[in-house]
Amino acid sequence: MYDIAIIGAGPAGLSAALNLQLHQKSVIWFGSKELSEKVGKSEKIANYPGVPMVTGEELNRRFSQQLDQIGLSITEKMVTTIMSAGGYYMLLADNELFEAKTVLFAVGAVAAKGLEGETELLGRGVSYCATCDGFLYSGKTIAVYCGSKRYEHEVAYLAGLAEKVYLYTPYPDCGVNAANVERLPKPIRTVLGEKKVARIRLSDGSELAAEGMFFLRSAVAPATLLAGLEMDGPHIAVNRMCQTNFPGCYAAGDCTGRPYQITKAVGEGNIAAHAILEYLAEHK
C-alpha cells in the first residue's frame, strides 16, 4: 500500500510529489511523463519566482530534470475509479487495482467537470478506456472525445472495431484518417440516454445516434472518480489545507478554482503535501 496516490502531473502534482518524496513517503503518481500540456504550450511565463521569462516548454524540461535527479517516476495509467475503503483508498487504473492511504487530486481545471450525462451513464455506454471496453462496440456506432494527439492511437484502435466513429478533438491537426471516422465540427455537450447511451448532443443543438461514448483525456472528472466528492461549481471544494470532504483526500491546483496560475498550483501542492504528512503521522 502506498502512502499517497497523486492524480495529475501538472505543477500542483509535481510540487506535492517532490515534497512527499523528500520526506521518504511512498508515492504512486498517475499522469503523463510529458507533464503539463497546458504549461508546455505557454509562450512566456513571467511571474514564476526565480525563473524570469521562461517558456512553458523550458519550464517543463526543468521540472522533468528535477524528477530524474531525485528518482521520481510517473505511472502512465488512467485512473477511472476511486473507492474509499475506510482508512485507505482503492484506485482502479487500466484494470489494475492500487491501494493508498491518501489521495491528491491535481487534475487541472478542464478535468474538474465532466459533460452533462457523463457521470450518469458511466458504465452504461460511457467509457474512459478504449482497450478495456472497445470490444463491446464491435460493429456499432460510437462517439469519441480525444483530448490530445497522444490518444490518437486509441481512436484508431476503436475505428478498427466500430462501424462508425464520430470524433471530436479540441485541436485542429488530427492525424486519424480512417474511412469510418467522421470529424465533428462542433464540440460534444451532452451524452443522452435512459438506461444506456443512445445519442450525443453537440453545442449547436444537433443530435447524433451513438451506442457508446469514449472520453480519451488525461484525467476523469473528480466527482466521477470518487462518488460523493463535494464540488463548488466546476471545482473541488477544499479548505485552507487543501482537504476535501473525504478524510485523507486532498486537491490542489487549477481543479480547486481560480486563479489558474502555475505559482498558485505549486503553492497548493506544497500545502497539500504538508497536510498529507500530518495526516499520515496521525494515522500510523
Order of alpha helices (4+ residues) and beta strands (2+ residues): beta-alpha-beta-alpha-alpha-beta-beta-beta-beta-alpha-beta-alpha-beta-beta-beta-beta-beta-beta-alpha-beta-beta-beta-alpha
